[in-house]
Amino acid sequence: MGTRPPWTTGRRLAEQARAGRSEPAGSLPLRLVAAVATGLLASAAFPPLGWWPLAIPAVAGFALLLRHQGARRGALLGFVHGMAFFLPLLHWSGVYVGVVPWVLLAFSQAVFLALYGAAAPALWRLPGRALWLAAWWVAVEALRSRVPFGGFPWGRLAFTSPDSTLAPLAALGGAPLVSFVTALVATLLAVAVAGRRPSGRRLLTLVSLAAVLTLAGLLVPTPGGSSRSAVVAAVQGNVPEAGLEFNAEREAVLRNHVTATRSLAASVAAGDVRRPDVVLWPENASDIDPFRNADAAALIQQATDEVGVPVLVGAVVDGPGRYLSNTGVVWRPGEGPGARYVKRHPAPFGEYIPLRSIARRVSSKVDLVARDFIAGDTLRTLPMGKVTVGDVICFEVAYDGLVRDVVKAGGDLLVVQTNNATFGHTAEAVQQLAMTRLRAIEHGRATVQVSTVGVSAIIRPDGSVVDDTDLFTRDVLVARVPLRDATTVADRVGSWPEGLLCLLALSALVAAALRSRRGSARSLG
């Protein structure tokens, strides 16, 4: 048999590259097992475990799996890694609606990691590969934070833990910078160990750089003190029962929050608790529209008059038209309702049902959302005496721009009104709390997460927790917090860091494509 001419090997490699294949580099079954392992490792970095350092070996291991792979194998490995990551992370989404919606949600998010995996092998072939791989990670996070139906930012690397040494970087470039540096540390380590015989000097340099970056957040100054402060009270009234029908018993949720607030007022009158400047109720605290139900309005007014300070009431409000509005309303003693904030990003499949006829085939429980919520179209802070509240409602805390908007509009206290009753005793509440704590760091604001059932918490501007509650208990938190109107670097630069990182990633993808085309042309020539 004759020797295969060298140009036929080049032609075969070019054809494989066009078909999305590459020369085998290890057993695919073993790589798939490793993709599952790295996905599970990544999920453990998030609450409830919250072992944030695990995010680094998880991403590093995943990146190594993609080296020497073609686009098709990379996509497959990315999808398997994504399913292993998102299924445990998002388990809470299927507690009351069933397995199919939970799996579909995980599937929809894993597709984005398949996209990451499809392009990453080409980035591995570029000089400076660690930088491009990390920028591409942020670009994929940015994409899935926006599409479909407004995106779903849950599970971004930045949200692993506010106790991470990298979390303070949020004050410089927001959540995208935290995700980028986390991914960069991981990809530097992946590059350091890549190859059969990495040189000692190269290994030392890359590992040292990764270590320096891991500790870089410790150099970011924490927010300074403030000459202004306020005593805030967060009321967690609890609900009759967990689940999708938490508000089935008419006025029960409202009465729980009224009772808890009146108890607070009695404790203040007795001198057992210091008088708050504001009282904060959670999302859906009034399960009856107080603008159409005189009894509900009277109950809220009674509680507000007794406590003697403005109360932020979370209410489901009828209208406009056939829609509902998820609303935060400032209720004043002796005056009644005033300024309102309407949730600007209702949750798809939770507060409104896109493609309802199709969604009904997946789960009949979509019809529990009998009327869709409409998005508010006004950015508004809520004056409450000496406090100006920047309000975001529930999942809005996961969206960078929505939180940044209310800070830049003048909010000196961030409030996250939420209702976790529909997720039972799961990790959803603590995952959300991790996001809320990161937002406190990012914007240098004292922040209150107040929930119908917990976890509620009062948080300092450095992300540390003053006090918090347990799940499915009635509780009231009272604490003095600083009121700050200074903006962080992240507030001033806005979305620019994310945009620049996305541009960097896209530029690298173009360079990789051109490099591959030139290589194919030389092989065929």
C-alpha positions in Angstrom: 0.0 0.0 0.0 1.3 3.5 -0.8 1.7 6.3 1.6 -1.3 8.7 1.8 -0.3 12.0 0.1 0.0 14.8 2.7 -2.5 17.0 0.9 -5.2 14.4 1.3 -4.8 14.6 5.1 -5.1 18.4 4.9 -8.2 18.0 2.7 -9.7 15.5 5.2 -9.1 17.9 8.1 -10.6 20.8 6.2 -13.7 18.7 5.4 -14.0 17.7 9.1 -13.7 21.3 10.2 -16.5 22.3 7.8 -18.6 19.4 9.1 -18.0 20.5 12.8 -15.7 17.5 13.6 -12.1 17.3 14.6 -9.6 14.5 15.2 -10.6 12.5 18.2 -9.1 13.7 21.5 -10.2 11.2 24.1 -13.3 9.1 24.4 -16.6 11.0 23.8 -18.4 8.9 26.5 -15.8 9.9 29.0 -16.0 13.5 28.0 -19.8 13.4 28.4 -19.4 12.0 31.9 -16.9 14.8 32.7 -19.4 17.3 31.3 -22.0 16.1 33.7 -19.5 16.2 36.6 -18.4 19.8 35.8 -22.1 20.9 35.5 -22.9 19.4 38.9 -19.8 21.0 40.4 -21.0 24.4 39.0 -24.4 24.0 40.6 -22.8 23.4 44.0 -21.2 26.8 43.8 -24.6 28.4 44.1 -26.9 28.4 47.1 -28.1 26.4 49.0 -24.5 25.0 49.2 -22.9 28.3 48.0 -19.4 26.8 47.7 -18.4 29.6 45.4 -14.7 28.5 44.8 -16.2 25.4 43.0 -17.2 27.7 40.1 -13.6 28.0 39.1 -12.7 24.3 38.7 -16.1 23.7 37.2 -15.6 26.3 34.4 -11.9 25.3 34.0 -12.8 21.6 33.6 -15.6 22.4 31.2 -13.2 24.6 29.1 -10.7 21.8 29.0 -13.3 19.4 27.7 -13.9 21.7 24.7 -10.2 21.8 23.6 -9.5 19.9 20.4 -13.2 19.4 19.7 -15.2 20.4 16.7 -18.3 22.6 16.8 -20.7 19.7 17.0 -19.0 17.9 19.8 -18.5 21.2 21.6 -22.2 21.9 21.4 -23.1 18.5 22.6 -20.7 18.8 25.6 -22.0 22.3 26.3 -25.6 21.1 26.3 -24.8 18.1 28.6 -22.9 20.4 31.0 -25.7 22.8 30.9 -28.4 20.3 31.8 -26.3 18.9 34.6 -25.9 22.5 35.9 -29.4 23.8 35.4 -31.5 20.8 36.5 -30.4 20.9 40.1 -30.0 24.7 40.2 -33.6 25.3 39.0 -35.3 22.4 40.8 -37.5 24.9 42.6 -39.2 25.8 39.4 -41.0 22.4 39.2 -42.1 21.9 42.8 -45.7 22.7 42.2 -46.0 22.8 38.4 -44.4 19.4 37.7 -41.3 17.9 36.1 -42.0 18.9 32.5 -41.9 22.7 32.9 -38.8 22.3 35.1 -37.0 20.2 32.5 -38.0 22.6 29.7 -36.7 25.6 31.6 -33.4 23.8 32.2 -33.3 22.7 28.5 -33.9 26.3 27.3 -30.9 27.5 29.4 -28.7 24.6 28.5 -29.0 25.6 24.8 -27.0 28.7 25.6 -24.2 26.6 27.0 -24.4 24.5 23.9 -23.8 27.7 22.0 -20.8 28.4 24.2 -19.4 24.9 23.6 -19.9 25.2 19.8 -17.7 28.2 19.5 -15.2 27.6 22.3 -13.0 25.1 20.4 -12.2 27.7 17.8 -11.3 30.2 20.5 -8.9 27.7 22.0 -6.8 27.9 18.8 -6.2 31.7 19.1 -3.3 33.3 21.0 -4.6 34.8 24.3 -7.3 32.0 24.4 -8.1 32.4 28.1 -9.2 36.0 27.6 -11.4 35.2 24.6 -13.0 32.2 26.3 -13.8 34.3 29.4 -15.3 37.2 27.2 -17.4 34.6 25.3 -18.8 33.4 28.6 -20.0 36.9 29.4 -21.4 37.3 25.9 -23.5 34.1 26.3 -24.7 35.2 29.7 -25.7 38.5 28.2 -27.6 36.8 25.5 -29.6 34.5 27.7 -30.3 37.4 30.0 -32.3 38.9 27.1 -33.8 36.2 25.1 -36.4 34.6 24.8 -39.2 36.6 26.4 -36.8 39.1 28.0 -34.3 36.5 29.1 -33.6 34.6 32.3 -30.4 35.7 34.1 -30.5 33.0 36.8 -27.3 31.1 37.2 -24.8 33.7 36.1 -21.3 33.2 37.6 -21.6 36.6 39.4 -24.5 35.2 41.4 -22.5 32.2 43.0 -22.0 34.0 46.3 -21.7 37.6 47.5 -19.1 36.2 50.0 -16.7 35.5 47.1 -13.5 37.4 47.0 -14.5 38.5 43.5 -17.9 40.0 44.6 -16.5 43.5 45.4 -15.6 43.9 41.7 -19.4 44.4 41.2 -18.9 47.9 42.4 -16.6 48.6 39.5 -18.2 46.8 36.6 -21.4 45.2 37.8 -22.3 41.6 37.6 -20.7 41.2 34.1 -17.3 42.1 35.5 -17.6 39.5 38.3 -18.7 36.8 35.8 -15.8 37.8 33.5 -13.1 37.7 36.1 -14.4 34.4 37.6 -14.4 32.9 34.1 -10.9 34.4 33.3 -9.4 32.8 36.5 -10.9 29.5 35.4 -9.7 29.7 31.8 -6.2 30.8 32.9 -6.0 27.6 35.0 -7.4 25.6 32.1 -4.7 27.0 29.7 -2.0 26.4 32.4 -2.6 22.7 32.5 -3.5 22.2 28.8 -1.1 20.2 26.8 0.9 17.1 27.6 3.9 18.8 29.1 3.2 22.4 30.2 6.4 24.2 30.9 7.1 25.1 34.6 7.5 28.8 33.9 4.3 29.0 31.9 2.4 27.1 34.5 3.7 29.4 37.3 2.9 32.5 35.4 -0.7 31.6 34.6 -1.4 30.2 38.0 0.0 33.3 39.7 -2.1 35.6 37.5 -5.2 33.5 38.3 -4.4 33.8 42.0 -3.9 37.6 41.8 -7.2 38.0 40.0 -9.0 35.9 42.6 -7.9 38.2 45.3 -8.3 41.4 43.3 -11.7 42.1 44.8 -10.2 42.6 48.2 -8.6 45.8 46.9 -11.9 47.4 46.1 -12.8 49.8 48.9 -16.1 49.1 50.7 -18.7 51.9 50.7 -17.9 54.7 53.2 -20.2 55.8 56.0 -23.1 58.2 55.6 -24.4 61.1 57.6 -27.9 59.9 56.9 -29.6 56.8 58.2 -33.1 55.4 58.7 -34.7 52.6 60.7 -36.4 50.2 58.4 -38.9 47.5 59.3 -39.5 44.5 57.0 -42.7 42.6 57.6 -43.0 39.0 56.7 -46.6 38.1 57.3 -46.5 34.5 56.0 -49.3 32.8 54.0 -51.9 30.1 54.9 -50.2 27.5 52.8 -47.3 27.1 50.4 -47.9 26.5 46.7 -49.6 28.1 43.7 -52.8 28.7 45.6 -51.1 30.6 48.5 -53.8 33.3 48.3 -56.8 31.0 47.8 -58.2 32.0 51.2 -59.6 35.5 50.6 -57.8 38.3 52.4 -55.8 35.8 54.4 -52.4 37.1 53.2 -53.4 40.7 53.7 -54.7 40.0 57.2 -51.4 38.3 58.1 -49.4 41.3 57.1 -51.9 43.7 58.8 -51.7 41.6 62.0 -47.8 41.6 62.0 -47.7 45.3 61.4 -50.1 46.1 64.2 -48.0 43.9 66.5 -45.0 45.9 65.5 -46.9 49.1 66.3 -47.8 47.7 69.8 -44.2 46.8 70.4 -43.1 50.3 69.4 -45.7 51.9 71.7 -44.5 49.7 74.6 -40.9 50.8 74.0 -39.7 47.2 73.1 -38.8 48.1 69.5 -37.4 51.4 68.1 -39.8 53.3 65.9 -39.1 52.7 62.2 -39.0 55.4 59.6 -40.6 53.2 57.0 -42.3 49.8 57.0 -41.9 47.5 54.0 -44.3 44.8 53.0 -43.6 42.2 50.3 -44.9 41.5 46.8 -48.5 40.2 46.9 -48.9 41.2 50.6 -52.4 42.5 49.6 -54.0 39.6 47.7 -57.0 41.8 47.2 -56.9 45.0 45.1 -57.2 47.8 47.7 -58.2 50.3 45.1 -61.4 48.3 44.3 -62.0 46.7 47.7 -62.9 49.1 50.5 -62.4 46.5 53.2 -58.8 45.8 52.0 -58.0 49.5 51.9 -59.5 49.9 55.4 -57.3 47.1 56.8 -54.1 48.7 55.2 -55.1 52.1 56.5 -55.7 50.8 60.0 -52.2 49.2 60.2 -50.6 52.2 58.7 -52.2 54.6 61.1 -51.3 52.5 64.1 -47.6 52.2 63.1 -47.6 55.9 62.2 -45.1 55.8 59.3 -45.4 55.2 55.5 -45.8 51.6 54.5 -44.7 50.1 51.2 -47.5 47.7 50.2 -47.1 45.0 47.6 -50.5 44.6 45.9 -52.1 42.9 42.9 -54.0 45.7 41.2 -56.7 45.3 38.6 -56.1 47.0 35.2 -55.4 48.5 32.9 -58.1 46.8 31.0 -58.1 43.1 31.1 -54.6 43.0 32.7 -53.3 43.0 36.3 -50.5 45.1 37.6 -47.9 43.9 40.1 -47.6 47.1 42.2 -45.7 48.6 45.0 -47.8 51.3 46.7 -46.7 53.9 49.3 -49.5 54.1 51.9 -49.3 57.0 54.3 -50.9 57.4 57.8 -53.9 59.6 57.7 -53.7 60.0 53.9 -53.9 56.7 52.2 -52.2 55.5 49.0 -49.7 57.7 47.1 -46.9 57.0 44.7 -46.8 53.6 42.9 -44.2 51.5 41.1 -45.5 48.8 38.7 -43.2 45.9 37.9 -41.5 46.5 34.6 -40.5 42.9 33.8 -43.3 40.4 34.6 -42.1 36.8 34.7 -43.1 34.8 31.6 -45.1 31.7 32.4 -45.4 33.0 36.0 -47.2 36.3 35.6 -48.2 36.1 32.0 -48.4 33.2 29.6 -46.7 33.5 26.2 -48.0 31.1 23.6 -50.8 30.1 26.0 -52.3 27.4 23.8 -49.0 25.7 23.4 -48.0 26.1 27.0 -51.3 24.5 28.1 -50.2 21.3 26.4 -47.1 21.2 28.6 -49.0 21.9 31.9 -52.6 22.6 32.6 -51.5 24.8 35.6 -50.8 27.7 33.2 -54.5 28.4 33.5 -54.0 29.3 37.1 -52.7 32.5 35.6 -56.1 33.4 34.4 -55.3 37.0 33.7 -51.9 38.2 32.4 -49.9 40.9 34.2 -48.8 43.8 32.2 -45.4 45.5 32.3 -45.1 48.9 33.9 -43.8 51.6 31.6 -42.6 54.2 34.1 -39.3 54.3 36.0 -40.2 55.7 39.4 -38.6 55.9 42.8 -40.9 56.1 45.9 -40.5 58.9 48.4 -41.3 57.7 51.9 -40.5 60.5 54.3 -36.7 60.7 54.8 -36.2 57.6 52.6 -36.4 57.4 48.8 -37.0 53.8 47.9 -35.7 52.3 44.7 -38.1 49.4 44.4 -37.7 46.2 42.2 -40.1 43.3 42.4 -39.1 39.7 42.7 -37.1 38.4 39.7 -36.4 42.0 38.6 -33.4 41.8 41.0 -31.7 39.5 38.5 -31.7 42.1 35.7 -28.8 44.6 35.8 -30.5 47.5 34.1 -33.7 47.4 36.2 -31.8 47.7 39.5 -29.3 50.3 38.1 -32.2 52.4 36.8 -33.8 53.0 40.3 -30.4 53.8 41.9 -29.6 56.4 39.2 -33.1 57.8 39.5 -32.3 58.7 43.2 -33.1 55.7 45.3 -31.1 55.8 48.5 -32.5 52.5 49.8 -33.0 49.4 47.6 -36.0 47.2 48.2 -36.7 43.9 46.7 -40.3 43.0 47.2 -40.8 39.3 46.6 -43.2 36.4 47.1 -41.5 33.0 47.4 -44.6 31.1 48.5 -45.0 29.4 45.1 -41.6 27.7 45.5 -42.0 26.0 48.8 -39.1 24.9 51.0 -36.6 25.1 48.1 -33.3 27.0 47.4 -35.1 29.7 45.3 -35.3 32.2 48.2 -31.6 31.9 49.1 -30.5 32.0 45.5 -32.5 35.3 45.2 -31.0 36.6 48.4 -27.5 36.0 46.9 -28.4 38.2 44.0 -29.9 40.9 46.3 -26.7 40.9 48.4 -24.6 41.4 45.2 -26.8 44.3 44.2 -26.1 46.0 47.5 -22.3 45.7 46.8 -22.7 46.8 43.2 -24.6 50.0 44.0 -23.3 50.7 47.5 -26.8 50.8 48.9 -28.4 49.3 52.0 -30.9 46.8 50.6 -34.0 45.0 52.0 -35.3 41.8 50.6 -38.8 41.4 52.0 -40.8 38.3 51.2 -44.3 37.0 52.1 -42.7 33.7 53.5 -38.9 34.3 53.5 -36.1 34.6 53.2 -36.4 38.3 54.1 -33.2 40.1 55.0 -31.8 43.6 55.8 -28.4 44.0 54.1 -25.6 46.6 54.5 -24.1 48.3 51.5 -21.1 45.9 51.7 -23.5 42.9 51.2 -23.3 41.7 54.7 -26.6 40.7 56.4 -27.8 42.6 59.4 -30.7 40.2 60.1 -32.8 37.6 58.2 -35.7 35.3 58.6 -36.6 31.6 58.2 -38.9 30.3 55.6 -42.7 30.1 56.3 -42.7 32.0 59.5 -44.2 35.3 60.6 -41.5 37.7 61.5 -40.6 41.4 61.5 -37.0 42.7 61.1 -36.1 46.1 62.4 -32.7 47.7 61.9 -31.0 51.1 61.3 -29.2 51.3 57.9 -27.2 54.1 56.2 -28.8 56.1 53.4 -26.3 56.7 50.6 -26.8 58.8 47.5 -23.2 58.5 46.2 -22.9 56.4 43.0 -20.4 53.6 42.4 -18.2 53.2 39.4 -20.6 50.5 38.2 -23.5 52.9 38.4 -21.5 55.5 36.3 -20.3 53.1 33.6 -23.6 51.3 33.3 -23.7 48.5 30.7 -20.4 49.5 29.0 -18.3 46.7 30.6 -20.7 44.1 29.4 -20.9 45.7 25.9 -17.2 45.8 25.6 -16.7 42.2 26.7 -19.4 41.1 24.2 -17.6 43.1 21.4 -14.3 41.5 22.4 -15.9 38.0 22.2 -17.4 38.7 18.8 -14.2 40.0 17.5 -12.4 36.9 18.7 -15.0 34.7 17.0 -14.5 36.6 13.7 -10.7 36.2 14.0 -11.1 32.5 14.7 -13.4 32.1 11.7 -10.9 33.9 9.4 -8.0 31.8 10.8 -9.9 28.6 10.2 -10.7 29.7 6.6 -7.1 30.5 5.9 -6.0 27.2 7.3 -8.6 25.3 5.2 -7.4 27.2 2.1 -3.8 26.3 2.7 -4.7 22.7 3.3 -6.7 22.4 0.1 -4.1 24.4 -1.9 
